[in-house]
Amino acid sequence: MQQQNRQCILLLNLVLLLHQFFQTKAHVPAIIVFGDSSVDTGNNNYIHTIAKSNFEPYGRDFYGGQPTGRFCNGRLATDFISEAFKLPPVVPAFLDDQYTIEHFSLGVCFASAATGFDNATANILSVIPLSQQLEYYKQYQEMLRSFQGEAKASETIREALYIISLGTNDFIENYYAVIGSSRSKQFTTDEYVDFIVGIAENFVRDIYRLGARKIEVAGISPFGCLPQERVTNQDKIGECKEDYNIVAQNFNIKLSIMVDKLNKELFGVKVVFAGLYDLFLDVVRNPKAYGFENSLMGCCGTGLFEEGILCNHKTLTCPDASKYVFWDAVHPTERMYQIIADYTVRTALSVFL
């Protein structure tokens, strides 16, 4: 693992030196990330779980062609977002001890692949629940104050951009996927949406109490159109599961309403909802309009079911991942993440600046 991250460390150290030399005054001094595999930059490498991607062919288009724990062929949207705000081009994972608070002061990721808003989702594959990500953030604040001093750390905490990206796993790994799921017995679909939106609201309030003031909450994509879901659609094999997409839309609507509510109730906060659903669906339906050739399957293996340990060094991959919307059967390619990042940055700038 040290060899895998060496070039990434060197790159971040170089950016730190340049940052200090030019005293860059970015509008956002740090990127702070909570979530699942859509934003996990390697935390799962350091816990006991099968939900990992720190092996080939993951990371083949990353710096040095090395897997880092990102569920992608290259960088994630949060990496591009960090770069867009004149910060380092990669956001380091908090559990990676090769990084220090000097790196984390400009950006840090607490996310864990396969987690969800619901702690029960995290328990399925023994990953880091959102509640533990919050505890790590509290540790980070203590480290930051020791490194920057109280005044500077308070400014970093206040002016940082907080990105929250999760929710899909609560449905595809928990509510729908687990045989005899207690959640599906406990809640109707609408009730479960309300349940996890309630958790999301409490989490935003928690980080607000800890000093966060610029918060971007990402909606979920039309997960019924993921290659893995298409191939298991018993009604119309190969087609999107429209009932899943309806749930995603309902979740996003309620998440957006929650964001509006918090903006009215919390003094001095700016919470923005990044609604990615329509963008993602348009890319899936009209890939050529965005420069893609394939939006039906992933680049790894058949592209229909391979992800995580099933997408490994023995699995054949497509020659050019930039022509694919999906890298594996669930996760987007680096190029798709760049599109998501561009949208997210525009959304953030419209509110925070």
ZISULMO-V624004 format. One record per pair of residues at least 12 apart in sequence whose ideal C-beta (glycine too) atoms are under 7 Angstrom apart, sorted by the first residue. I is the first residue (numbers start at 1). J is the second residue. D is the distance in Angstrom with one decimal. If there is no record, write none. Layout:
{{I | J | D} {I | J | D}}
This chain:
{{1 | 45 | 6.3} {1 | 54 | 6.8} {2 | 98 | 6.6} {4 | 54 | 6.9} {4 | 66 | 4.5} {4 | 67 | 6.2} {4 | 68 | 6.3} {5 | 68 | 6.4} {5 | 96 | 6.7} {5 | 98 | 5.5} {7 | 63 | 5.2} {7 | 64 | 4.0} {7 | 66 | 6.8} {8 | 63 | 6.0} {8 | 68 | 6.6} {8 | 90 | 5.8} {9 | 98 | 5.5} {11 | 63 | 6.2} {11 | 90 | 7.0} {12 | 88 | 5.2} {12 | 90 | 6.6} {12 | 92 | 6.7} {12 | 103 | 5.2} {15 | 88 | 4.3} {16 | 102 | 6.1} {16 | 103 | 6.9} {19 | 106 | 6.9} {24 | 86 | 5.5} {26 | 85 | 5.2} {26 | 86 | 4.4} {26 | 87 | 6.2} {27 | 85 | 6.5} {27 | 353 | 5.7} {28 | 85 | 4.4} {28 | 159 | 6.6} {28 | 160 | 6.5} {28 | 161 | 4.6} {29 | 156 | 5.0} {29 | 159 | 5.3} {29 | 160 | 6.1} {30 | 105 | 6.4} {30 | 106 | 5.4} {30 | 107 | 5.5} {30 | 156 | 5.5} {30 | 160 | 4.1} {31 | 78 | 6.4} {31 | 81 | 6.3} {31 | 82 | 4.6} {31 | 85 | 7.0} {31 | 87 | 6.1} {31 | 91 | 5.6} {31 | 107 | 4.2} {31 | 160 | 6.9} {31 | 161 | 5.4} {31 | 163 | 6.7} {32 | 108 | 5.8} {32 | 160 | 5.1} {32 | 162 | 4.9} {33 | 78 | 5.2} {33 | 91 | 5.9} {33 | 109 | 4.3} {33 | 110 | 6.5} {33 | 111 | 5.6} {33 | 163 | 4.9} {34 | 110 | 5.3} {34 | 111 | 6.0} {34 | 130 | 6.7} {34 | 133 | 5.1} {34 | 164 | 5.0} {35 | 111 | 4.1} {35 | 164 | 6.1} {35 | 165 | 3.8} {35 | 166 | 4.3} {36 | 111 | 6.2} {36 | 112 | 6.8} {36 | 113 | 6.0} {36 | 114 | 6.6} {36 | 115 | 5.0} {36 | 116 | 6.7} {36 | 165 | 6.9} {36 | 166 | 4.1} {36 | 169 | 5.5} {37 | 71 | 4.4} {37 | 113 | 3.4} {37 | 114 | 6.5} {37 | 331 | 6.4} {38 | 165 | 4.9} {39 | 76 | 5.9} {39 | 78 | 4.9} {39 | 109 | 6.4} {39 | 111 | 4.4} {39 | 163 | 6.7} {39 | 165 | 4.7} {40 | 69 | 6.6} {40 | 109 | 6.8} {40 | 111 | 4.2} {40 | 112 | 5.7} {40 | 113 | 4.4} {41 | 68 | 6.6} {41 | 69 | 6.5} {41 | 70 | 5.7} {41 | 76 | 6.6} {41 | 91 | 5.4} {41 | 92 | 6.5} {41 | 93 | 4.6} {41 | 109 | 4.5} {42 | 54 | 6.9} {42 | 68 | 5.0} {42 | 69 | 3.1} {42 | 70 | 6.8} {42 | 93 | 3.8} {42 | 96 | 5.7} {43 | 93 | 4.5} {43 | 94 | 6.3} {43 | 95 | 4.7} {43 | 109 | 6.7} {43 | 110 | 6.9} {43 | 111 | 6.4} {43 | 112 | 5.2} {43 | 128 | 6.3} {44 | 69 | 6.0} {44 | 112 | 5.7} {44 | 113 | 4.9} {44 | 127 | 6.2} {45 | 69 | 4.4} {46 | 95 | 4.1} {46 | 96 | 6.9} {47 | 127 | 6.8} {47 | 128 | 6.5} {48 | 126 | 6.3} {49 | 125 | 5.3} {49 | 126 | 4.8} {49 | 127 | 5.2} {50 | 125 | 6.3} {50 | 308 | 6.9} {50 | 309 | 6.0} {51 | 113 | 4.8} {51 | 114 | 3.8} {51 | 125 | 4.6} {51 | 127 | 5.5} {51 | 308 | 6.2} {52 | 69 | 6.7} {52 | 308 | 6.8} {53 | 67 | 6.5} {53 | 69 | 5.9} {53 | 70 | 6.6} {53 | 71 | 4.6} {53 | 308 | 6.2} {54 | 67 | 5.1} {54 | 68 | 6.7} {54 | 69 | 4.5} {55 | 67 | 5.4} {55 | 312 | 6.1} {55 | 313 | 6.4} {56 | 313 | 4.4} {57 | 300 | 6.4} {57 | 311 | 6.8} {57 | 313 | 6.7} {57 | 315 | 6.6} {57 | 317 | 5.0} {58 | 70 | 6.8} {58 | 71 | 6.7} {58 | 72 | 6.9} {59 | 73 | 7.0} {60 | 73 | 5.4} {61 | 73 | 4.5} {61 | 74 | 3.9} {61 | 321 | 6.3} {61 | 334 | 5.8} {62 | 74 | 4.9} {62 | 75 | 6.6} {69 | 93 | 6.6} {71 | 113 | 5.9} {71 | 331 | 4.4} {72 | 327 | 5.4} {72 | 331 | 5.9} {72 | 333 | 6.8} {72 | 334 | 5.7} {72 | 337 | 6.5} {73 | 299 | 6.9} {73 | 321 | 4.5} {73 | 327 | 4.9} {73 | 333 | 5.7} {73 | 334 | 5.4} {74 | 334 | 3.2} {75 | 90 | 6.7} {75 | 334 | 5.4} {75 | 337 | 6.6} {76 | 337 | 5.3} {77 | 337 | 4.3} {77 | 340 | 4.4} {77 | 341 | 4.1} {77 | 344 | 6.3} {78 | 91 | 5.1} {78 | 109 | 6.9} {78 | 163 | 6.0} {79 | 91 | 5.7} {80 | 337 | 6.5} {80 | 338 | 5.5} {80 | 341 | 3.5} {81 | 341 | 5.0} {81 | 344 | 5.8} {81 | 345 | 5.7} {82 | 107 | 5.1} {84 | 341 | 6.8} {84 | 345 | 4.7} {87 | 106 | 5.2} {87 | 107 | 5.7} {88 | 106 | 5.7} {88 | 107 | 6.0} {91 | 107 | 4.4} {91 | 108 | 6.9} {91 | 109 | 4.9} {92 | 104 | 6.5} {92 | 107 | 6.7} {92 | 108 | 6.4} {92 | 109 | 6.6} {93 | 109 | 5.2} {94 | 108 | 5.4} {94 | 109 | 6.3} {94 | 110 | 5.2} {94 | 136 | 5.4} {94 | 140 | 6.7} {101 | 143 | 4.5} {101 | 144 | 6.5} {101 | 147 | 4.5} {102 | 147 | 7.0} {104 | 140 | 6.4} {105 | 144 | 6.2} {105 | 147 | 6.1} {105 | 148 | 6.3} {105 | 156 | 6.6} {108 | 140 | 6.0} {110 | 133 | 4.1} {110 | 136 | 4.9} {110 | 137 | 5.9} {112 | 127 | 4.5} {112 | 128 | 3.4} {112 | 133 | 6.9} {113 | 127 | 6.5} {114 | 127 | 4.6} {114 | 169 | 5.9} {114 | 173 | 6.4} {115 | 127 | 4.8} {115 | 128 | 5.9} {115 | 129 | 6.0} {115 | 130 | 6.5} {115 | 166 | 6.3} {115 | 169 | 6.4} {116 | 166 | 5.8} {116 | 167 | 6.6} {116 | 169 | 4.3} {116 | 170 | 3.8} {116 | 174 | 6.4} {117 | 130 | 6.0} {117 | 166 | 6.2} {117 | 167 | 6.0} {117 | 170 | 5.8} {117 | 196 | 4.3} {117 | 199 | 4.3} {117 | 200 | 5.5} {118 | 170 | 5.0} {118 | 174 | 6.2} {118 | 196 | 5.6} {118 | 199 | 6.6} {119 | 131 | 6.1} {120 | 174 | 6.2} {120 | 183 | 6.3} {121 | 169 | 5.2} {121 | 170 | 5.0} {121 | 173 | 5.9} {121 | 174 | 4.3} {124 | 173 | 5.7} {124 | 174 | 6.4} {124 | 178 | 6.6} {130 | 203 | 6.0} {134 | 206 | 5.9} {137 | 207 | 7.0} {138 | 210 | 7.0} {141 | 157 | 6.5} {141 | 210 | 6.7} {144 | 156 | 6.3} {154 | 211 | 6.8} {157 | 211 | 4.0} {157 | 212 | 7.0} {158 | 211 | 5.8} {158 | 213 | 5.2} {159 | 214 | 6.9} {160 | 214 | 6.7} {161 | 214 | 5.1} {161 | 216 | 6.5} {161 | 348 | 6.4} {162 | 207 | 6.1} {162 | 212 | 4.8} {162 | 214 | 6.4} {162 | 215 | 4.5} {162 | 216 | 6.8} {163 | 216 | 5.2} {163 | 218 | 7.0} {164 | 215 | 6.9} {164 | 217 | 4.9} {164 | 218 | 6.6} {165 | 218 | 4.2} {167 | 196 | 6.5} {167 | 220 | 4.5} {167 | 251 | 6.4} {168 | 220 | 4.9} {168 | 221 | 7.0} {168 | 223 | 5.0} {170 | 196 | 5.3} {171 | 223 | 6.6} {171 | 247 | 6.4} {172 | 223 | 5.9} {175 | 192 | 5.6} {189 | 247 | 5.7} {190 | 250 | 7.0} {193 | 247 | 6.9} {193 | 250 | 5.6} {193 | 251 | 5.0} {193 | 254 | 6.0} {194 | 254 | 6.9} {197 | 251 | 6.9} {197 | 254 | 4.7} {197 | 255 | 5.7} {197 | 258 | 5.6} {200 | 217 | 6.9} {200 | 255 | 6.4} {200 | 258 | 6.5} {201 | 258 | 5.0} {201 | 262 | 6.8} {204 | 217 | 6.9} {204 | 262 | 5.8} {204 | 271 | 6.4} {208 | 266 | 5.4} {208 | 269 | 5.7} {213 | 268 | 5.9} {213 | 269 | 5.3} {213 | 270 | 6.6} {214 | 270 | 5.5} {214 | 352 | 5.1} {215 | 269 | 6.8} {215 | 271 | 4.6} {216 | 272 | 5.1} {216 | 274 | 5.4} {216 | 344 | 6.8} {216 | 348 | 5.7} {217 | 255 | 6.4} {217 | 259 | 5.8} {217 | 271 | 6.4} {217 | 273 | 5.6} {217 | 274 | 6.8} {218 | 274 | 4.6} {218 | 276 | 6.1} {219 | 252 | 4.0} {219 | 255 | 5.9} {219 | 273 | 6.4} {219 | 274 | 6.4} {219 | 275 | 4.6} {219 | 276 | 5.5} {219 | 277 | 5.6} {220 | 248 | 5.2} {220 | 251 | 6.0} {220 | 252 | 6.5} {221 | 248 | 6.9} {221 | 276 | 5.8} {221 | 277 | 6.2} {221 | 280 | 4.2} {222 | 240 | 6.8} {222 | 245 | 4.5} {222 | 248 | 5.5} {222 | 277 | 5.8} {222 | 280 | 5.9} {222 | 281 | 4.8} {223 | 244 | 5.7} {223 | 248 | 5.6} {224 | 240 | 4.7} {224 | 241 | 3.6} {224 | 242 | 6.1} {224 | 244 | 3.2} {224 | 245 | 4.1} {224 | 248 | 7.0} {225 | 240 | 4.1} {225 | 245 | 6.8} {225 | 281 | 6.8} {225 | 284 | 4.9} {226 | 329 | 6.9} {226 | 330 | 5.4} {227 | 296 | 6.6} {227 | 297 | 4.9} {227 | 298 | 5.4} {227 | 303 | 5.6} {227 | 304 | 5.4} {227 | 326 | 5.7} {227 | 329 | 4.5} {228 | 304 | 6.9} {228 | 305 | 5.8} {228 | 307 | 6.9} {228 | 329 | 4.0} {228 | 330 | 5.5} {229 | 241 | 5.1} {229 | 244 | 6.3} {230 | 296 | 7.0} {231 | 304 | 4.3} {231 | 305 | 6.4} {248 | 277 | 6.2} {249 | 277 | 6.4} {252 | 275 | 5.9} {252 | 277 | 5.4} {255 | 273 | 6.3} {256 | 273 | 4.5} {256 | 275 | 6.7} {259 | 271 | 4.9} {259 | 272 | 7.0} {259 | 273 | 4.3} {270 | 351 | 5.5} {270 | 352 | 5.8} {272 | 347 | 5.9} {272 | 348 | 6.4} {272 | 351 | 4.5} {274 | 344 | 5.2} {274 | 347 | 5.0} {276 | 340 | 6.2} {276 | 343 | 6.8} {279 | 343 | 5.6} {283 | 295 | 6.5} {283 | 325 | 5.8} {283 | 336 | 6.9} {283 | 339 | 6.9} {284 | 325 | 6.4} {287 | 325 | 6.0} {290 | 339 | 6.5} {292 | 323 | 6.0} {292 | 324 | 6.6} {292 | 325 | 5.3} {293 | 323 | 4.3} {294 | 323 | 6.3} {294 | 324 | 4.9} {294 | 325 | 6.9} {295 | 325 | 4.2} {297 | 326 | 6.8} {298 | 324 | 6.6} {298 | 326 | 4.0} {298 | 327 | 5.7} {298 | 328 | 4.5} {298 | 329 | 5.0} {299 | 317 | 5.4} {299 | 318 | 4.1} {299 | 321 | 4.5} {299 | 324 | 4.4} {299 | 326 | 7.0} {299 | 327 | 5.3} {299 | 333 | 6.5} {300 | 315 | 5.6} {300 | 317 | 5.2} {300 | 327 | 6.2} {300 | 328 | 4.5} {301 | 315 | 4.5} {301 | 316 | 6.4} {303 | 326 | 6.7} {303 | 329 | 6.2} {304 | 329 | 5.8} {305 | 329 | 5.2} {306 | 328 | 5.5} {306 | 329 | 5.5} {307 | 328 | 4.2} {307 | 329 | 4.9} {307 | 330 | 4.7} {307 | 331 | 6.7} {311 | 328 | 4.7} {321 | 333 | 4.8} {321 | 334 | 6.9} {322 | 335 | 4.5}}
